[in-house]
Amino acid sequence: MADGPPENAPPGIDPSTPTFARVYDYFLGGKDNFAADREVADMVMGLVPEAPVVAQGNRVAIERAVTHLAGELGIDQFVDIGSGLPTSSNVHQFATAASPGARVVYVDNDPIVLAHGRALLTETGVATFIQGDLYEPEKIFTDPALTALIDLDRPVGVILAAIIHHVPDDRDPAGVVRALHRFLPPGSHVMLTHLHDAGDDPRVEEAKKILQSGLGGSYFRHSSEIERFMEGLTILEPGVELVTAWRPDGPAGPLEHPLHSQMVAVLGRKD
């Protein structure tokens, strides 16, 4: 890990162990990261200089999805699972801009994300932050803080941004997504973004090694495999698409065209 003076961290946080949330924060230009996170990020950027651009594209895709769901489909409540550290633009801001009165519950299992999220994203009657694990959906959807804000008898928008690619094959990522369905009423939507391996870039293999050794597991998958994670849902147009190209007629973002093929987005509806 990188040398340097000791870093101050909240109690229970090990700054010498990188996390994807803090690496992602660094890619987005945030300040909630440590030397260990920056070391992993710098290795990735040494291989793929476009990495921060891909992270920004991920945020653009989330904004477009939430704006579409709230502004055009009338969905006014969202659950963002694996939300990561707060950024300058977050789901409840996208949602309320398109649908005043929208409500959002952020979910994460990282203690530092939880601390920052509760401090920066909580708005009474609008947004709250709970601790939860993707592998335990029942605990998420029965959490009193969630049920106080979200009416599970009405359609919900679930955001799974850059989280399913941390689920290894032996934990059945398709099954993990499918397990959420039973908590969602008809008319609900699931938006997913995922690291992508188009099979034509040799740098992906090296990026896999860096992320899997530094962060304990990040899995690049082909779009056809990612599509299978949406089984049981009706996939909406344009299907599985690069985040920077997904619904490009949506809100303006930092990118005007795809620079690479390393992150895709998909949106599905529960009928």
C-alpha positions in Angstrom: 0.0 0.0 0.0 1.0 3.6 -0.5 3.5 5.1 2.0 2.7 8.3 3.9 1.6 9.7 7.2 -1.1 7.9 9.2 -4.6 8.9 8.1 -7.4 9.8 10.4 -10.4 7.6 10.0 -13.7 7.2 12.0 -13.7 4.5 14.7 -14.0 1.0 13.1 -12.7 2.1 9.7 -9.4 0.7 8.4 -7.9 3.2 6.0 -5.3 0.7 4.9 -8.0 -1.5 3.3 -9.4 0.0 0.0 -13.2 -0.2 -0.7 -15.0 0.2 -4.0 -17.1 3.0 -2.6 -14.1 5.1 -1.8 -12.3 4.2 -5.0 -15.4 5.3 -6.9 -15.5 8.5 -4.8 -11.9 9.2 -5.9 -12.9 8.6 -9.6 -15.7 11.2 -9.2 -13.3 13.8 -7.6 -14.5 13.3 -4.1 -12.5 13.7 -0.9 -13.9 10.7 1.2 -11.0 8.3 0.3 -7.7 7.2 1.7 -4.2 6.5 0.2 -5.0 2.8 -0.2 -8.1 3.7 -2.2 -6.2 6.1 -4.4 -3.4 3.5 -5.0 -6.0 1.1 -6.4 -7.6 3.8 -8.4 -4.3 5.0 -9.8 -3.4 1.5 -10.9 -6.7 1.2 -12.8 -6.3 4.6 -14.4 -2.7 3.7 -15.4 -4.3 0.9 -17.4 -7.5 2.6 -18.4 -7.3 6.4 -18.3 -11.0 6.6 -19.1 -12.0 5.0 -15.7 -13.1 8.3 -14.1 -15.2 9.0 -17.2 -16.9 5.7 -17.0 -17.7 6.4 -13.3 -19.2 9.8 -14.4 -21.1 8.0 -17.1 -22.6 5.7 -14.5 -24.0 8.7 -12.6 -25.4 10.1 -15.8 -27.2 6.8 -16.4 -28.7 6.8 -12.9 -29.9 10.4 -13.4 -31.5 9.5 -16.7 -33.2 6.4 -15.2 -34.5 8.2 -12.1 -35.7 11.2 -14.1 -37.5 8.9 -16.6 -39.2 6.9 -13.8 -40.2 9.9 -11.7 -41.0 12.4 -14.5 -42.5 10.2 -17.1 -43.8 7.0 -15.4 -45.0 8.6 -12.1 -42.8 6.6 -9.7 -42.3 8.7 -6.7 -40.4 6.4 -4.3 -37.0 4.8 -4.7 -34.7 2.4 -2.9 -31.0 2.8 -3.8 -29.2 -0.4 -2.7 -25.4 -0.2 -2.5 -25.7 3.6 -2.8 -22.1 4.4 -2.0 -20.7 7.7 -0.7 -22.8 10.8 -1.3 -21.7 12.8 -4.4 -22.6 16.3 -5.7 -25.7 14.7 -7.3 -27.8 11.9 -5.7 -30.9 9.9 -6.3 -33.3 12.0 -4.2 -32.1 15.2 -5.9 -32.8 13.6 -9.3 -36.2 12.3 -8.1 -37.5 15.4 -6.5 -36.4 17.6 -9.4 -38.6 15.4 -11.7 -41.4 14.7 -9.1 -41.7 17.0 -6.1 -42.6 14.9 -3.1 -40.6 11.9 -4.2 -39.0 9.8 -1.4 -35.8 7.9 -1.4 -34.2 5.3 0.9 -30.5 4.8 0.5 -29.0 1.4 1.6 -25.4 0.4 2.2 -23.4 -1.9 4.4 -20.2 0.1 4.5 -19.9 1.9 7.9 -18.1 5.0 6.5 -20.8 5.2 3.7 -23.5 4.9 6.4 -21.9 7.7 8.5 -21.5 10.1 5.6 -24.9 9.2 4.1 -26.8 9.8 7.3 -25.0 13.1 7.8 -25.4 14.4 4.2 -28.4 12.8 2.6 -31.0 12.5 5.3 -34.0 14.9 4.8 -37.1 14.4 6.9 -39.9 13.1 4.8 -37.7 13.0 1.7 -34.7 10.8 2.1 -33.2 8.5 4.7 -30.2 6.1 5.0 -30.3 2.6 6.4 -27.7 -0.1 6.9 -28.5 -3.1 4.8 -27.0 -6.0 2.9 -27.9 -6.9 -0.6 -27.9 -10.6 0.4 -30.6 -10.0 3.0 -33.4 -8.2 1.1 -36.1 -9.1 3.7 -34.2 -7.1 6.4 -33.9 -4.1 3.9 -37.6 -4.1 3.0 -38.9 -4.6 6.5 -36.6 -2.0 8.1 -38.9 0.4 10.0 -37.1 3.4 8.6 -37.8 2.2 5.0 -41.4 1.3 5.6 -42.0 4.7 7.2 -41.0 6.4 4.0 -41.8 3.8 1.3 -45.3 2.4 0.6 -44.6 -1.1 -0.6 -48.2 -1.4 -2.0 -47.3 1.1 -4.7 -44.6 0.9 -7.5 -41.0 1.4 -6.4 -37.9 2.2 -8.4 -34.9 0.1 -7.2 -31.4 1.3 -8.1 -28.7 -1.3 -8.2 -25.8 0.8 -9.5 -22.4 -0.7 -9.7 -23.2 -3.3 -7.0 -24.1 -6.6 -8.8 -20.6 -6.8 -10.3 -19.3 -7.4 -6.8 -21.5 -10.6 -6.5 -19.4 -13.6 -7.5 -20.9 -16.3 -9.7 -21.0 -18.8 -6.8 -23.4 -16.5 -5.0 -25.8 -16.4 -8.0 -26.1 -12.8 -9.0 -29.2 -13.5 -11.0 -30.8 -15.1 -7.9 -29.7 -12.1 -5.8 -31.6 -9.7 -8.1 -34.6 -12.1 -8.4 -34.9 -12.2 -4.6 -35.8 -8.5 -4.6 -38.8 -9.1 -6.8 -41.1 -10.5 -4.1 -40.9 -7.3 -2.2 -41.9 -5.2 -5.2 -45.5 -4.6 -6.3 -46.4 -4.7 -10.0 -45.3 -1.6 -11.9 -42.0 -1.4 -10.0 -38.8 -1.0 -11.9 -35.2 -2.1 -11.3 -32.3 -0.2 -12.8 -28.9 -2.0 -12.9 -25.5 -0.9 -13.9 -22.6 -3.3 -14.2 -18.9 -3.5 -15.3 -18.8 -4.8 -18.9 -16.5 -7.1 -20.8 -17.2 -6.8 -24.5 -14.6 -9.5 -25.1 -12.5 -7.3 -27.4 -10.3 -5.3 -25.0 -7.2 -7.1 -23.6 -6.9 -4.4 -20.9 -10.1 -5.7 -19.2 -8.2 -8.8 -18.1 -5.6 -6.7 -16.3 -8.3 -4.4 -14.9 -10.0 -7.5 -13.5 -6.8 -8.6 -11.7 -6.3 -5.1 -10.2 -9.9 -4.8 -8.9 -10.1 -8.4 -7.7 -6.8 -8.2 -5.8 -7.3 -4.7 -4.4 -11.0 -4.8 -3.7 -11.8 -8.4 -3.0 -13.9 -9.0 -6.1 -15.2 -7.0 -9.1 -16.5 -9.1 -12.0 -16.6 -7.9 -15.6 -19.4 -9.7 -17.5 -20.7 -9.7 -21.0 -23.9 -7.9 -21.8 -25.7 -11.2 -22.6 -25.0 -12.5 -19.1 -26.0 -9.1 -17.5 -29.3 -9.4 -19.4 -30.0 -12.7 -17.7 -29.8 -11.0 -14.3 -33.1 -9.2 -15.3 -35.0 -12.5 -15.8 -38.6 -12.1 -14.5 -38.7 -8.4 -15.5 -39.6 -6.8 -18.8 -36.5 -5.1 -20.1 -37.2 -1.7 -21.5 -35.6 0.0 -24.4 -32.7 0.3 -25.3 -31.9 -2.9 -23.4 -28.4 -3.4 -22.1 -26.5 -0.4 -23.3 -23.3 1.5 -22.5 -24.0 3.9 -19.6 -22.8 6.8 -21.7 -25.2 5.9 -24.5 -28.2 4.7 -22.4 -31.2 7.0 -23.2 -28.9 9.8 -24.5 -31.9 12.1 -25.0 -32.1 12.4 -21.2 -30.6 15.1 -19.0 -27.3 16.5 -20.2 -24.3 14.9 -18.6 -20.5 15.3 -18.8 -20.3 12.9 -21.7 -21.6 13.3 -25.2 -20.7 9.9 -26.6 -19.3 6.5 -25.3 -15.6 6.6 -24.7 -15.3 3.0 -23.7 -17.3 -0.2 -23.1 -16.6 -0.9 -19.5 -20.0 -0.1 -17.9 -23.5 -0.8 -19.1 -27.0 0.0 -17.8 -30.4 -1.8 -18.1 -33.9 -1.0 -16.8 -36.6 -3.6 -16.2 -40.3 -3.5 -15.2 -42.1 -5.9 -12.9 -45.5 -6.7 -14.7 
